[in-house]
């Protein structure tokens, strides 16, 4: 059985800020590194999470 988790826009924004703070980068810095394939280690997972958050926030 699949579990569905719902988040409020505020929770998504808080999660995004937590990810950015953990990696010490802004969203634009993350995007620049991703476009240059320069992400390393867990930055790739963080970038995927950030992309998902952006998708969900644009759907609000």
mmCIF file of the N, C-alpha and C atoms, coordinates in Angstrom:
data_MODEL
# 
_entry.id   MODEL 
# 
loop_
_atom_site.group_PDB 
_atom_site.id 
_atom_site.type_symbol 
_atom_site.label_atom_id 
_atom_site.label_alt_id 
_atom_site.label_comp_id 
_atom_site.label_asym_id 
_atom_site.label_entity_id 
_atom_site.label_seq_id 
_atom_site.pdbx_PDB_ins_code 
_atom_site.Cartn_x 
_atom_site.Cartn_y 
_atom_site.Cartn_z 
_atom_site.occupancy 
_atom_site.B_iso_or_equiv 
_atom_site.pdbx_formal_charge 
_atom_site.auth_seq_id 
_atom_site.auth_comp_id 
_atom_site.auth_asym_id 
_atom_site.auth_atom_id 
_atom_site.pdbx_PDB_model_num 
ATOM 1   N N  . UNK A 1 1  ? 0.825  -1.167 0.000   1.00 0.00 ? 1  UNK A N  1 
ATOM 2   C CA . UNK A 1 1  ? 0.000  0.000  0.000   1.00 0.00 ? 1  UNK A CA 1 
ATOM 3   C C  . UNK A 1 1  ? 0.884  1.250  0.000   1.00 0.00 ? 1  UNK A C  1 
ATOM 4   N N  . UNK A 1 2  ? 0.511  2.234  -0.769  1.00 0.00 ? 2  UNK A N  1 
ATOM 5   C CA . UNK A 1 2  ? 1.271  3.466  -0.892  1.00 0.00 ? 2  UNK A CA 1 
ATOM 6   C C  . UNK A 1 2  ? 0.842  4.469  0.169   1.00 0.00 ? 2  UNK A C  1 
ATOM 7   N N  . UNK A 1 3  ? 1.820  5.111  0.754   1.00 0.00 ? 3  UNK A N  1 
ATOM 8   C CA . UNK A 1 3  ? 1.551  6.154  1.731   1.00 0.00 ? 3  UNK A CA 1 
ATOM 9   C C  . UNK A 1 3  ? 1.702  7.511  1.055   1.00 0.00 ? 3  UNK A C  1 
ATOM 10  N N  . UNK A 1 4  ? 0.723  8.359  1.222   1.00 0.00 ? 4  UNK A N  1 
ATOM 11  C CA . UNK A 1 4  ? 0.761  9.701  0.660   1.00 0.00 ? 4  UNK A CA 1 
ATOM 12  C C  . UNK A 1 4  ? 0.992  10.694 1.792   1.00 0.00 ? 4  UNK A C  1 
ATOM 13  N N  . UNK A 1 5  ? 1.970  11.551 1.606   1.00 0.00 ? 5  UNK A N  1 
ATOM 14  C CA . UNK A 1 5  ? 2.275  12.569 2.600   1.00 0.00 ? 5  UNK A CA 1 
ATOM 15  C C  . UNK A 1 5  ? 1.949  13.930 2.013   1.00 0.00 ? 5  UNK A C  1 
ATOM 16  N N  . UNK A 1 6  ? 1.245  14.732 2.757   1.00 0.00 ? 6  UNK A N  1 
ATOM 17  C CA . UNK A 1 6  ? 0.890  16.080 2.309   1.00 0.00 ? 6  UNK A CA 1 
ATOM 18  C C  . UNK A 1 6  ? 1.682  17.110 3.102   1.00 0.00 ? 6  UNK A C  1 
ATOM 19  N N  . UNK A 1 7  ? 2.113  18.159 2.413   1.00 0.00 ? 7  UNK A N  1 
ATOM 20  C CA . UNK A 1 7  ? 2.848  19.245 3.049   1.00 0.00 ? 7  UNK A CA 1 
ATOM 21  C C  . UNK A 1 7  ? 2.180  20.566 2.702   1.00 0.00 ? 7  UNK A C  1 
ATOM 22  N N  . UNK A 1 8  ? 2.213  21.485 3.632   1.00 0.00 ? 8  UNK A N  1 
ATOM 23  C CA . UNK A 1 8  ? 1.716  22.829 3.354   1.00 0.00 ? 8  UNK A CA 1 
ATOM 24  C C  . UNK A 1 8  ? 2.811  23.594 2.609   1.00 0.00 ? 8  UNK A C  1 
ATOM 25  N N  . UNK A 1 9  ? 2.454  24.656 1.903   1.00 0.00 ? 9  UNK A N  1 
ATOM 26  C CA . UNK A 1 9  ? 3.485  25.471 1.257   1.00 0.00 ? 9  UNK A CA 1 
ATOM 27  C C  . UNK A 1 9  ? 4.536  25.974 2.257   1.00 0.00 ? 9  UNK A C  1 
ATOM 28  N N  . UNK A 1 10 ? 4.113  26.333 3.445   1.00 0.00 ? 10 UNK A N  1 
ATOM 29  C CA . UNK A 1 10 ? 5.062  26.805 4.468   1.00 0.00 ? 10 UNK A CA 1 
ATOM 30  C C  . UNK A 1 10 ? 6.055  25.710 4.849   1.00 0.00 ? 10 UNK A C  1 
ATOM 31  N N  . UNK A 1 11 ? 5.585  24.479 4.946   1.00 0.00 ? 11 UNK A N  1 
ATOM 32  C CA . UNK A 1 11 ? 6.476  23.357 5.270   1.00 0.00 ? 11 UNK A CA 1 
ATOM 33  C C  . UNK A 1 11 ? 7.471  23.119 4.139   1.00 0.00 ? 11 UNK A C  1 
ATOM 34  N N  . UNK A 1 12 ? 7.025  23.261 2.907   1.00 0.00 ? 12 UNK A N  1 
ATOM 35  C CA . UNK A 1 12 ? 7.920  23.082 1.760   1.00 0.00 ? 12 UNK A CA 1 
ATOM 36  C C  . UNK A 1 12 ? 8.997  24.166 1.733   1.00 0.00 ? 12 UNK A C  1 
ATOM 37  N N  . UNK A 1 13 ? 8.605  25.395 1.991   1.00 0.00 ? 13 UNK A N  1 
ATOM 38  C CA . UNK A 1 13 ? 9.566  26.500 2.029   1.00 0.00 ? 13 UNK A CA 1 
ATOM 39  C C  . UNK A 1 13 ? 10.575 26.277 3.153   1.00 0.00 ? 13 UNK A C  1 
ATOM 40  N N  . UNK A 1 14 ? 10.117 25.832 4.305   1.00 0.00 ? 14 UNK A N  1 
ATOM 41  C CA . UNK A 1 14 ? 11.011 25.556 5.433   1.00 0.00 ? 14 UNK A CA 1 
ATOM 42  C C  . UNK A 1 14 ? 11.986 24.439 5.086   1.00 0.00 ? 14 UNK A C  1 
ATOM 43  N N  . UNK A 1 15 ? 11.503 23.410 4.417   1.00 0.00 ? 15 UNK A N  1 
ATOM 44  C CA . UNK A 1 15 ? 12.370 22.295 4.003   1.00 0.00 ? 15 UNK A CA 1 
ATOM 45  C C  . UNK A 1 15 ? 13.426 22.785 3.018   1.00 0.00 ? 15 UNK A C  1 
ATOM 46  N N  . UNK A 1 16 ? 13.010 23.638 2.064   1.00 0.00 ? 16 UNK A N  1 
ATOM 47  C CA . UNK A 1 16 ? 13.954 24.185 1.088   1.00 0.00 ? 16 UNK A CA 1 
ATOM 48  C C  . UNK A 1 16 ? 15.039 24.986 1.796   1.00 0.00 ? 16 UNK A C  1 
ATOM 49  N N  . UNK A 1 17 ? 14.644 25.829 2.744   1.00 0.00 ? 17 UNK A N  1 
ATOM 50  C CA . UNK A 1 17 ? 15.615 26.641 3.482   1.00 0.00 ? 17 UNK A CA 1 
ATOM 51  C C  . UNK A 1 17 ? 16.575 25.773 4.289   1.00 0.00 ? 17 UNK A C  1 
ATOM 52  N N  . UNK A 1 18 ? 16.071 24.690 4.861   1.00 0.00 ? 18 UNK A N  1 
ATOM 53  C CA . UNK A 1 18 ? 16.913 23.765 5.616   1.00 0.00 ? 18 UNK A CA 1 
ATOM 54  C C  . UNK A 1 18 ? 17.962 23.117 4.712   1.00 0.00 ? 18 UNK A C  1 
ATOM 55  N N  . UNK A 1 19 ? 17.548 22.678 3.542   1.00 0.00 ? 19 UNK A N  1 
ATOM 56  C CA . UNK A 1 19 ? 18.475 22.058 2.586   1.00 0.00 ? 19 UNK A CA 1 
ATOM 57  C C  . UNK A 1 19 ? 19.550 23.058 2.173   1.00 0.00 ? 19 UNK A C  1 
ATOM 58  N N  . UNK A 1 20 ? 19.135 24.271 1.829   1.00 0.00 ? 20 UNK A N  1 
ATOM 59  C CA . UNK A 1 20 ? 20.092 25.291 1.394   1.00 0.00 ? 20 UNK A CA 1 
ATOM 60  C C  . UNK A 1 20 ? 21.069 25.640 2.512   1.00 0.00 ? 20 UNK A C  1 
ATOM 61  N N  . UNK A 1 21 ? 20.569 25.769 3.733   1.00 0.00 ? 21 UNK A N  1 
ATOM 62  C CA . UNK A 1 21 ? 21.442 26.087 4.872   1.00 0.00 ? 21 UNK A CA 1 
ATOM 63  C C  . UNK A 1 21 ? 22.435 24.961 5.133   1.00 0.00 ? 21 UNK A C  1 
ATOM 64  N N  . UNK A 1 22 ? 21.976 23.728 5.023   1.00 0.00 ? 22 UNK A N  1 
ATOM 65  C CA . UNK A 1 22 ? 22.851 22.576 5.259   1.00 0.00 ? 22 UNK A CA 1 
ATOM 66  C C  . UNK A 1 22 ? 24.027 22.567 4.296   1.00 0.00 ? 22 UNK A C  1 
ATOM 67  N N  . UNK A 1 23 ? 23.766 22.980 3.054   1.00 0.00 ? 23 UNK A N  1 
ATOM 68  C CA . UNK A 1 23 ? 24.811 22.943 2.028   1.00 0.00 ? 23 UNK A CA 1 
ATOM 69  C C  . UNK A 1 23 ? 25.500 24.292 1.834   1.00 0.00 ? 23 UNK A C  1 
ATOM 70  N N  . UNK A 1 24 ? 25.036 25.313 2.548   1.00 0.00 ? 24 UNK A N  1 
ATOM 71  C CA . UNK A 1 24 ? 25.689 26.615 2.484   1.00 0.00 ? 24 UNK A CA 1 
ATOM 72  C C  . UNK A 1 24 ? 25.633 27.272 1.115   1.00 0.00 ? 24 UNK A C  1 
ATOM 73  N N  . UNK A 1 25 ? 24.521 27.062 0.402   1.00 0.00 ? 25 UNK A N  1 
ATOM 74  C CA . UNK A 1 25 ? 24.367 27.638 -0.932  1.00 0.00 ? 25 UNK A CA 1 
ATOM 75  C C  . UNK A 1 25 ? 22.985 28.245 -1.079  1.00 0.00 ? 25 UNK A C  1 
ATOM 76  N N  . UNK A 1 26 ? 22.891 29.186 -2.010  1.00 0.00 ? 26 UNK A N  1 
ATOM 77  C CA . UNK A 1 26 ? 21.582 29.721 -2.376  1.00 0.00 ? 26 UNK A CA 1 
ATOM 78  C C  . UNK A 1 26 ? 20.986 28.807 -3.443  1.00 0.00 ? 26 UNK A C  1 
ATOM 79  N N  . UNK A 1 27 ? 19.721 29.015 -3.736  1.00 0.00 ? 27 UNK A N  1 
ATOM 80  C CA . UNK A 1 27 ? 19.069 28.221 -4.772  1.00 0.00 ? 27 UNK A CA 1 
ATOM 81  C C  . UNK A 1 27 ? 19.733 28.454 -6.125  1.00 0.00 ? 27 UNK A C  1 
ATOM 82  N N  . UNK A 1 28 ? 20.105 29.684 -6.422  1.00 0.00 ? 28 UNK A N  1 
ATOM 83  C CA . UNK A 1 28 ? 20.757 29.963 -7.706  1.00 0.00 ? 28 UNK A CA 1 
ATOM 84  C C  . UNK A 1 28 ? 22.147 29.342 -7.776  1.00 0.00 ? 28 UNK A C  1 
ATOM 85  N N  . UNK A 1 29 ? 22.874 29.315 -6.652  1.00 0.00 ? 29 UNK A N  1 
ATOM 86  C CA . UNK A 1 29 ? 24.183 28.650 -6.641  1.00 0.00 ? 29 UNK A CA 1 
ATOM 87  C C  . UNK A 1 29 ? 24.021 27.153 -6.880  1.00 0.00 ? 29 UNK A C  1 
ATOM 88  N N  . UNK A 1 30 ? 23.013 26.552 -6.261  1.00 0.00 ? 30 UNK A N  1 
ATOM 89  C CA . UNK A 1 30 ? 22.734 25.134 -6.479  1.00 0.00 ? 30 UNK A CA 1 
ATOM 90  C C  . UNK A 1 30 ? 22.425 24.881 -7.951  1.00 0.00 ? 30 UNK A C  1 
ATOM 91  N N  . UNK A 1 31 ? 21.583 25.738 -8.532  1.00 0.00 ? 31 UNK A N  1 
ATOM 92  C CA . UNK A 1 31 ? 21.196 25.583 -9.936  1.00 0.00 ? 31 UNK A CA 1 
ATOM 93  C C  . UNK A 1 31 ? 22.408 25.713 -10.854 1.00 0.00 ? 31 UNK A C  1 
ATOM 94  N N  . UNK A 1 32 ? 23.295 26.661 -10.556 1.00 0.00 ? 32 UNK A N  1 
ATOM 95  C CA . UNK A 1 32 ? 24.503 26.828 -11.364 1.00 0.00 ? 32 UNK A CA 1 
ATOM 96  C C  . UNK A 1 32 ? 25.381 25.583 -11.312 1.00 0.00 ? 32 UNK A C  1 
ATOM 97  N N  . UNK A 1 33 ? 25.597 25.067 -10.106 1.00 0.00 ? 33 UNK A N  1 
ATOM 98  C CA . UNK A 1 33 ? 26.414 23.854 -9.973  1.00 0.00 ? 33 UNK A CA 1 
ATOM 99  C C  . UNK A 1 33 ? 25.775 22.671 -10.683 1.00 0.00 ? 33 UNK A C  1 
ATOM 100 N N  . UNK A 1 34 ? 24.459 22.551 -10.574 1.00 0.00 ? 34 UNK A N  1 
ATOM 101 C CA . UNK A 1 34 ? 23.764 21.439 -11.227 1.00 0.00 ? 34 UNK A CA 1 
ATOM 102 C C  . UNK A 1 34 ? 23.878 21.549 -12.741 1.00 0.00 ? 34 UNK A C  1 
ATOM 103 N N  . UNK A 1 35 ? 23.759 22.752 -13.279 1.00 0.00 ? 35 UNK A N  1 
ATOM 104 C CA . UNK A 1 35 ? 23.835 22.928 -14.733 1.00 0.00 ? 35 UNK A CA 1 
ATOM 105 C C  . UNK A 1 35 ? 25.228 22.623 -15.268 1.00 0.00 ? 35 UNK A C  1 
ATOM 106 N N  . UNK A 1 36 ? 26.233 22.721 -14.414 1.00 0.00 ? 36 UNK A N  1 
ATOM 107 C CA . UNK A 1 36 ? 27.611 22.417 -14.794 1.00 0.00 ? 36 UNK A CA 1 
ATOM 108 C C  . UNK A 1 36 ? 28.014 20.992 -14.402 1.00 0.00 ? 36 UNK A C  1 
ATOM 109 N N  . UNK A 1 37 ? 27.056 20.210 -13.903 1.00 0.00 ? 37 UNK A N  1 
ATOM 110 C CA . UNK A 1 37 ? 27.318 18.847 -13.421 1.00 0.00 ? 37 UNK A CA 1 
ATOM 111 C C  . UNK A 1 37 ? 28.439 18.839 -12.384 1.00 0.00 ? 37 UNK A C  1 
ATOM 112 N N  . UNK A 1 38 ? 28.442 19.857 -11.517 1.00 0.00 ? 38 UNK A N  1 
ATOM 113 C CA . UNK A 1 38 ? 29.503 20.015 -10.529 1.00 0.00 ? 38 UNK A CA 1 
ATOM 114 C C  . UNK A 1 38 ? 29.063 19.639 -9.113  1.00 0.00 ? 38 UNK A C  1 
ATOM 115 N N  . UNK A 1 39 ? 27.862 19.090 -8.970  1.00 0.00 ? 39 UNK A N  1 
ATOM 116 C CA . UNK A 1 39 ? 27.413 18.664 -7.644  1.00 0.00 ? 39 UNK A CA 1 
ATOM 117 C C  . UNK A 1 39 ? 28.168 17.408 -7.231  1.00 0.00 ? 39 UNK A C  1 
ATOM 118 N N  . UNK A 1 40 ? 28.423 17.288 -5.941  1.00 0.00 ? 40 UNK A N  1 
ATOM 119 C CA . UNK A 1 40 ? 29.144 16.123 -5.434  1.00 0.00 ? 40 UNK A CA 1 
ATOM 120 C C  . UNK A 1 40 ? 28.384 15.508 -4.262  1.00 0.00 ? 40 UNK A C  1 
ATOM 121 N N  . UNK A 1 41 ? 28.574 14.213 -4.094  1.00 0.00 ? 41 UNK A N  1 
ATOM 122 C CA . UNK A 1 41 ? 27.998 13.504 -2.951  1.00 0.00 ? 41 UNK A CA 1 
ATOM 123 C C  . UNK A 1 41 ? 26.506 13.700 -2.805  1.00 0.00 ? 41 UNK A C  1 
ATOM 124 N N  . UNK A 1 42 ? 26.095 14.049 -1.589  1.00 0.00 ? 42 UNK A N  1 
ATOM 125 C CA . UNK A 1 42 ? 24.664 14.177 -1.309  1.00 0.00 ? 42 UNK A CA 1 
ATOM 126 C C  . UNK A 1 42 ? 24.048 15.453 -1.877  1.00 0.00 ? 42 UNK A C  1 
ATOM 127 N N  . UNK A 1 43 ? 24.870 16.284 -2.539  1.00 0.00 ? 43 UNK A N  1 
ATOM 128 C CA . UNK A 1 43 ? 24.314 17.464 -3.209  1.00 0.00 ? 43 UNK A CA 1 
ATOM 129 C C  . UNK A 1 43 ? 23.339 17.063 -4.315  1.00 0.00 ? 43 UNK A C  1 
ATOM 130 N N  . UNK A 1 44 ? 23.583 15.929 -4.961  1.00 0.00 ? 44 UNK A N  1 
ATOM 131 C CA . UNK A 1 44 ? 22.672 15.475 -6.019  1.00 0.00 ? 44 UNK A CA 1 
ATOM 132 C C  . UNK A 1 44 ? 21.291 15.177 -5.453  1.00 0.00 ? 44 UNK A C  1 
ATOM 133 N N  . UNK A 1 45 ? 21.220 14.484 -4.337  1.00 0.00 ? 45 UNK A N  1 
ATOM 134 C CA . UNK A 1 45 ? 19.925 14.193 -3.717  1.00 0.00 ? 45 UNK A CA 1 
ATOM 135 C C  . UNK A 1 45 ? 19.260 15.479 -3.248  1.00 0.00 ? 45 UNK A C  1 
ATOM 136 N N  . UNK A 1 46 ? 20.059 16.375 -2.702  1.00 0.00 ? 46 UNK A N  1 
ATOM 137 C CA . UNK A 1 46 ? 19.517 17.659 -2.260  1.00 0.00 ? 46 UNK A CA 1 
ATOM 138 C C  . UNK A 1 46 ? 18.942 18.427 -3.450  1.00 0.00 ? 46 UNK A C  1 
ATOM 139 N N  . UNK A 1 47 ? 19.632 18.402 -4.588  1.00 0.00 ? 47 UNK A N  1 
ATOM 140 C CA . UNK A 1 47 ? 19.141 19.090 -5.780  1.00 0.00 ? 47 UNK A CA 1 
ATOM 141 C C  . UNK A 1 47 ? 17.819 18.482 -6.256  1.00 0.00 ? 47 UNK A C  1 
ATOM 142 N N  . UNK A 1 48 ? 17.729 17.166 -6.240  1.00 0.00 ? 48 UNK A N  1 
ATOM 143 C CA . UNK A 1 48 ? 16.472 16.510 -6.620  1.00 0.00 ? 48 UNK A CA 1 
ATOM 144 C C  . UNK A 1 48 ? 15.346 16.924 -5.674  1.00 0.00 ? 48 UNK A C  1 
ATOM 145 N N  . UNK A 1 49 ? 15.653 17.004 -4.390  1.00 0.00 ? 49 UNK A N  1 
ATOM 146 C CA . UNK A 1 49 ? 14.650 17.447 -3.413  1.00 0.00 ? 49 UNK A CA 1 
ATOM 147 C C  . UNK A 1 49 ? 14.229 18.887 -3.692  1.00 0.00 ? 49 UNK A C  1 
ATOM 148 N N  . UNK A 1 50 ? 15.193 19.746 -3.986  1.00 0.00 ? 50 UNK A N  1 
ATOM 149 C CA . UNK A 1 50 ? 14.884 21.145 -4.279  1.00 0.00 ? 50 UNK A CA 1 
ATOM 150 C C  . UNK A 1 50 ? 14.019 21.276 -5.531  1.00 0.00 ? 50 UNK A C  1 
ATOM 151 N N  . UNK A 1 51 ? 14.334 20.486 -6.552  1.00 0.00 ? 51 UNK A N  1 
ATOM 152 C CA . UNK A 1 51 ? 13.517 20.514 -7.771  1.00 0.00 ? 51 UNK A CA 1 
ATOM 153 C C  . UNK A 1 51 ? 12.088 20.064 -7.480  1.00 0.00 ? 51 UNK A C  1 
ATOM 154 N N  . UNK A 1 52 ? 11.947 19.036 -6.672  1.00 0.00 ? 52 UNK A N  1 
ATOM 155 C CA . UNK A 1 52 ? 10.614 18.543 -6.313  1.00 0.00 ? 52 UNK A CA 1 
ATOM 156 C C  . UNK A 1 52 ? 9.840  19.591 -5.523  1.00 0.00 ? 52 UNK A C  1 
ATOM 157 N N  . UNK A 1 53 ? 10.515 20.245 -4.605  1.00 0.00 ? 53 UNK A N  1 
ATOM 158 C CA . UNK A 1 53 ? 9.871  21.292 -3.813  1.00 0.00 ? 53 UNK A CA 1 
ATOM 159 C C  . UNK A 1 53 ? 9.407  22.425 -4.721  1.00 0.00 ? 53 UNK A C  1 
ATOM 160 N N  . UNK A 1 54 ? 10.256 22.844 -5.653  1.00 0.00 ? 54 UNK A N  1 
ATOM 161 C CA . UNK A 1 54 ? 9.874  23.917 -6.577  1.00 0.00 ? 54 UNK A CA 1 
ATOM 162 C C  . UNK A 1 54 ? 8.654  23.516 -7.398  1.00 0.00 ? 54 UNK A C  1 
ATOM 163 N N  . UNK A 1 55 ? 8.630  22.275 -7.855  1.00 0.00 ? 55 UNK A N  1 
ATOM 164 C CA . UNK A 1 55 ? 7.485  21.779 -8.621  1.00 0.00 ? 55 UNK A CA 1 
ATOM 165 C C  . UNK A 1 55 ? 6.209  21.860 -7.789  1.00 0.00 ? 55 UNK A C  1 
ATOM 166 N N  . UNK A 1 56 ? 6.286  21.400 -6.558  1.00 0.00 ? 56 UNK A N  1 
ATOM 167 C CA . UNK A 1 56 ? 5.108  21.411 -5.694  1.00 0.00 ? 56 UNK A CA 1 
ATOM 168 C C  . UNK A 1 56 ? 4.662  22.828 -5.348  1.00 0.00 ? 56 UNK A C  1 
ATOM 169 N N  . UNK A 1 57 ? 5.610  23.724 -5.159  1.00 0.00 ? 57 UNK A N  1 
ATOM 170 C CA . UNK A 1 57 ? 5.252  25.101 -4.830  1.00 0.00 ? 57 UNK A CA 1 
ATOM 171 C C  . UNK A 1 57 ? 4.623  25.831 -6.013  1.00 0.00 ? 57 UNK A C  1 
ATOM 172 N N  . UNK A 1 58 ? 5.033  25.511 -7.221  1.00 0.00 ? 58 UNK A N  1 
ATOM 173 C CA . UNK A 1 58 ? 4.436  26.167 -8.388  1.00 0.00 ? 58 UNK A CA 1 
ATOM 174 C C  . UNK A 1 58 ? 3.038  25.649 -8.640  1.00 0.00 ? 58 UNK A C  1 
ATOM 175 N N  . UNK A 1 59 ? 2.723  24.499 -8.050  1.00 0.00 ? 59 UNK A N  1 
ATOM 176 C CA . UNK A 1 59 ? 1.394  23.906 -8.207  1.00 0.00 ? 59 UNK A CA 1 
ATOM 177 C C  . UNK A 1 59 ? 0.400  24.491 -7.205  1.00 0.00 ? 59 UNK A C  1 
ATOM 178 N N  . UNK A 1 60 ? 0.887  25.252 -6.222  1.00 0.00 ? 60 UNK A N  1 
ATOM 179 C CA . UNK A 1 60 ? 0.014  25.803 -5.166  1.00 0.00 ? 60 UNK A CA 1 
ATOM 180 C C  . UNK A 1 60 ? -0.836 26.939 -5.686  1.00 0.00 ? 60 UNK A C  1 
# 
